[in-house]
Amino acid sequence: MAGAQHVELWQSPHELEQYLQFSYCIKCGCCMAACPTYATDPVYSGPMPLAQAHRYNTDSRDGGFSLRREVLSGGSGPWRCHFAGECSRVCPKGVDPAKAIQLMKRELVVDFLHLRREKCPAGPAHLPEGVTRRDGIADAPARTV
């Protein structure tokens, strides 16, 4: 993507609130160790990857739901979760993977019934007119990647 322009995408506080809790995951694996389904079912993906998939499915700036749907709808997805809730209980950061999995199940059903609304792509954030940088604050460095 040599010629791609990088812009900051606008997001409402409500859109941020939908996924913020799940973005606190540090991928420590405590939820995976505590999940009884993951311990007994070799096909089940587990709470950590499913919670992260939900985090990105919910982010209004991400458009990868249709790609993830193919994986999530299969046998290793959220349908194998028995909702024991141990994953949420042991999380050191307070993330609730069990909730993410249940919300993901709802999204997949809504999508299967063709009731899911496509999210409007997040538009670029623009600096409001009349706003200037305060004295003494340097400009951001140029992108290196």
N, C-alpha and C positions, 0 to 999 in steps of 0.2 A: 504494500500500500504506500508506495513512494510518494504519490501525489495527493494522498488523502489529507483533508483538513481536519484537525482535531478541534472540536468545540465543546464547551461545557453544555450539557443538556439540562434543561429546566425540569424541575420536579416539584410538585406541590407538597406541602407538609403532610397531607393525607396519604399521598402516594408513598412518601418516605416512611410513614408510620406502618404501612402494610408489611414491609419487609425488614425494618431496622432491627427488630429483636433477633431475627434469624442471622443477621450479619455479624453478630457478636461471637459466633462459633469460632473457637480456636483450633478445631479439628484434633482434639486431644484423644478422642476415641473412648472416653468414659461411657458415652451412650451406647456405643457398640458392645462394650464389655458387659453392660448391665441388661441388654435386651435379650429376653428369653427366646424370642422368635429367631433372632440372628444366631443364637447359640445352638439352636436345634434344626434350623432350616438352611442348608447350604446354598440354596438358590436366592434367598432373600438378600436384597442389597444392604439393608440396615438403616438405622435412623439418621446417621450423619450424612450420607450422600443424598438421601431423600429430603432431608431438611434443607440442604444446600440447593437442591433442584428447585424446591419450593421458593427459596429466597430469590433465585434468579427468575423464576416464572412470574413472581409478583412484582419484580422491579419494572417500572414503566419504561426504563431506558433500554431494556433488553428485549429482543424480539425472537428468542430462541425456543419459545414454548412448543411450537410444532415439531421441532427436532427432538426435544426432550420427551415429548408425548409418546413417540414411538417406543422409547426405552421404558418409560414409566407405565405404559399400558400393558406391558408384558408381564410375565410371571414373576419377575424379580422386583417389581414395583411396590407401591404402597398397599396393594390389596392383600398382601401376606401379613401385614401388621395386625396383631391381635389386641392392640391398644392396652398393653399392660401398664404403660406410663413410666416404667423404670428409667427410660432414657431421659425423660424430663426431670425426674427426681434427682439424678446423680450429676447433672450438668453443673460444672463449677462456675460457669458464666451466666446461668439463669436462662439459657436458651430452652425453648420448649419444642423439641423435635416431634413429640407425640402430636402436638397441636398442628405443626406443619404438615405432618402426614395426613391428618384428618382433613385439613383444608385442601390438601392436594387431591385427595379422593373426591371431594366435592367439585373441584375444578375439572377433574377428568370426567365426571358424570355430566356436568353441565356442558362440557365440550362434546361428549358423545351424543348428547341430545340436541346438539347444534344450537344451544342457547347462549353459548359463550360469545361475548362481545369482544371484538378485536380492540385492543387498546390503541388509542391514537399514539403514534410515535412521539416521544418527547421531543419538543422543539429546542432549538439552541437558546441558551440563556443570553439575553442582551443586557448590557449595562444601561440602566435607566438614564434618560437624558438629564443633563445638568449635574450629574454626579462626577466628581473628579477625585483623583487620588490625593490623599492628604500629604502635606509636606513631610519629607523625611522618610517616606516609604518607597523603596526601590521597586522598579518593575520586575516582574517574574523573569527568570532566566529563560533563554531560548530552549525549545525542546531539543533533546539529543537523540530521541528515538523516532 
